[in-house]
Amino acid sequence: SLNIEGLYIPATDKKMILIKDQLKFYSLDLPVFGASTLASNYILSFLESVTGIIFPQEFYSGSEDPDLQNFTEKFKEKFAVQPNMISANSYDLMKICIQAIDSKILSREEFKNYLKNLKTYKSLSGSFNFNFEGDSVIDYYIMKIETDGIKFIKKIRGE
């Protein structure tokens, strides 16, 4: 027999709801870990089905960082919705591009080198840089779905 201690299910929010209901149907009461796709407003309508799932999130608007709170306030004033990961990443990307333009970067190669040498950029979701392979290294927020909503557990550094 298998000795399973938990499940990692990298499903979308809609599929996770169905999967978690199936786990309950078959009395598989295991800890479930999901992907950042669970950071959605849709899943809030099905909390009873998905309670207990733990997942990483790249952006957490509840952070007490003053820059993030200022961004969140202005974003909500302009668009009448809470910002999400896409809006925060878009904002950070534009700031990086503007800094590159201000640095008089004129070619793709110069831009590539600029990004490669970008160290500890303070993004809306935490510090950000690129590793030696060119992949981004960011902070993650570990979240847990509770019966009354999605709760912050802790912040960790991605590798």
Backbone torsions as a table, in degrees:
resi	resn	phi	psi	omega
1	SER	NA	154.4	179.6
2	LEU	-85.4	143.5	175.7
3	ASN	-110.4	81.4	-176.4
4	ILE	-90.3	126.2	-178.9
5	GLU	-100.2	-15.6	179.9
6	GLY	-176.4	167.7	-179.7
7	LEU	-126.3	136.0	169.6
8	TYR	-105.5	120.3	-177.2
9	ILE	-125.1	99.9	-179.0
10	PRO	-82.7	61.8	-176.6
11	ALA	-102.7	162.8	173.4
12	THR	-69.6	167.7	-179.3
13	ASP	-58.6	-45.1	-178.1
14	LYS	-64.8	-42.2	179.5
15	LYS	-71.3	-34.4	179.9
16	MET	-62.4	-38.6	178.7
17	ILE	-59.5	-45.8	179.3
18	LEU	-65.8	-43.4	-179.3
19	ILE	-64.1	-45.4	-178.4
20	LYS	-63.7	-37.8	176.0
21	ASP	-63.3	-37.9	177.6
22	GLN	-66.8	-39.5	177.4
23	LEU	-60.1	-42.5	177.7
24	LYS	-64.5	-41.5	-179.4
25	PHE	-58.9	-39.6	-179.2
26	TYR	-93.1	13.6	177.4
27	SER	56.2	36.0	175.5
28	LEU	-93.6	89.4	-177.1
29	ASP	-93.4	79.6	-178.7
30	LEU	-118.6	152.8	171.1
31	PRO	-62.0	137.9	-179.6
32	VAL	-120.4	132.8	177.7
33	PHE	-116.9	134.3	-177.1
34	GLY	-121.0	-172.6	-178.8
35	ALA	-102.5	173.0	-178.3
36	SER	-64.7	-10.8	176.9
37	THR	-64.5	-13.0	179.9
38	LEU	-80.3	-7.1	177.3
39	ALA	-81.4	70.7	-177.3
40	SER	-136.6	155.3	175.9
41	ASN	-70.5	-28.4	-178.9
42	TYR	-58.8	-43.1	-175.6
43	ILE	-65.9	-22.5	179.7
44	LEU	-64.3	-20.5	178.4
45	SER	-81.0	-6.4	-175.5
46	PHE	-130.8	36.5	-175.2
47	LEU	-57.7	-36.6	-179.1
48	GLU	-60.5	-35.7	-179.2
49	SER	-75.3	-32.2	-170.2
50	VAL	-113.4	9.8	-179.6
51	THR	-56.4	135.8	176.4
52	GLY	100.5	-14.8	-178.2
53	ILE	-70.2	137.0	177.3
54	ILE	-111.5	136.3	-178.2
55	PHE	-151.6	156.2	175.9
56	PRO	-86.1	152.6	177.6
57	GLN	-138.8	132.9	-177.9
58	GLU	-80.3	-17.0	-176.6
59	PHE	-139.3	134.8	179.5
60	TYR	-136.2	105.7	-175.6
61	SER	-68.9	-11.5	178.3
62	GLY	-84.1	-1.7	178.3
63	SER	-60.9	147.5	-177.6
64	GLU	-90.5	9.4	177.1
65	ASP	-59.6	127.8	-177.3
66	PRO	-60.4	-38.4	178.4
67	ASP	-64.4	-41.3	179.2
68	LEU	-67.0	-41.6	179.1
69	GLN	-63.9	-39.5	177.3
70	ASN	-63.6	-46.3	177.4
71	PHE	-59.5	-47.2	-178.0
72	THR	-60.0	-44.3	179.8
73	GLU	-62.1	-48.0	-179.5
74	LYS	-66.7	-37.8	179.3
75	PHE	-63.7	-45.3	-179.8
76	LYS	-65.6	-36.4	176.4
77	GLU	-61.4	-43.1	-175.4
78	LYS	-78.9	-40.9	-172.0
79	PHE	-113.0	-4.7	177.5
80	ALA	60.0	25.3	173.9
81	VAL	-140.2	160.6	176.9
82	GLN	-72.8	135.7	177.5
83	PRO	-67.4	155.2	177.1
84	ASN	-124.8	-170.3	-177.7
85	MET	-60.4	-40.4	-178.6
86	ILE	-63.7	-45.0	-179.7
87	SER	-66.6	-39.4	179.0
88	ALA	-67.9	-43.8	178.8
89	ASN	-64.5	-37.8	178.3
90	SER	-63.8	-43.0	178.1
91	TYR	-60.9	-47.5	-179.4
92	ASP	-64.4	-40.2	178.6
93	LEU	-61.0	-43.4	179.0
94	MET	-64.1	-39.1	177.6
95	LYS	-62.8	-41.6	178.7
96	ILE	-64.9	-43.2	178.9
97	CYS	-63.5	-41.6	178.7
98	ILE	-64.2	-41.2	176.5
99	GLN	-62.0	-39.0	178.5
100	ALA	-64.8	-43.2	178.6
101	ILE	-63.5	-43.2	178.2
102	ASP	-64.1	-23.9	178.7
103	SER	-84.9	6.7	177.2
104	LYS	64.9	35.9	176.0
105	ILE	-75.8	129.1	-173.1
106	LEU	-120.1	-6.1	-177.9
107	SER	-136.8	165.0	177.0
108	ARG	-61.7	-41.5	-179.1
109	GLU	-62.3	-42.8	177.4
110	GLU	-64.3	-39.4	178.7
111	PHE	-65.9	-42.6	177.7
112	LYS	-60.0	-45.7	178.6
113	ASN	-65.2	-36.8	177.1
114	TYR	-59.8	-47.7	179.2
115	LEU	-65.6	-40.4	-179.7
116	LYS	-61.1	-35.2	-178.3
117	ASN	-92.5	2.1	178.4
118	LEU	-69.7	115.3	-177.9
119	LYS	-119.1	126.4	175.3
120	THR	50.2	57.6	172.2
121	TYR	-71.2	132.3	179.7
122	LYS	-86.5	98.1	179.5
123	SER	-87.5	177.1	178.4
124	LEU	-65.7	-27.5	-177.7
125	SER	-100.8	4.5	178.3
126	GLY	134.6	-166.5	-179.1
127	SER	-76.9	152.2	-170.8
128	PHE	-146.4	137.1	170.2
129	ASN	-158.8	-179.2	178.5
130	PHE	-110.5	142.3	176.5
131	ASN	-84.5	-176.6	-175.2
132	PHE	-65.6	-18.4	177.9
133	GLU	-92.3	-3.1	179.6
134	GLY	91.6	3.4	177.4
135	ASP	-84.5	146.4	-180.0
136	SER	-74.6	144.7	176.2
137	VAL	-120.1	117.8	-174.6
138	ILE	-132.5	172.0	173.2
139	ASP	-85.7	148.5	176.3
140	TYR	-123.2	147.9	174.5
141	TYR	-105.4	126.7	178.1
142	ILE	-91.1	124.2	-174.3
143	MET	-119.6	155.9	176.5
144	LYS	-134.5	134.4	178.7
145	ILE	-84.0	121.1	179.0
146	GLU	-112.1	173.3	-179.0
147	THR	-65.3	-22.6	-179.0
148	ASP	-108.9	14.3	176.7
149	GLY	135.9	-172.8	-179.8
150	ILE	-93.6	126.4	-175.5
151	LYS	-113.4	143.3	176.2
152	PHE	-76.8	132.7	175.8
153	ILE	-103.4	-58.2	178.2
154	LYS	-164.3	164.7	178.5
155	LYS	-105.1	134.5	177.7
156	ILE	-131.5	161.0	178.9
157	ARG	-93.1	125.3	176.6
158	GLY	-72.4	159.6	179.6
159	GLU	-116.7	NA	NA
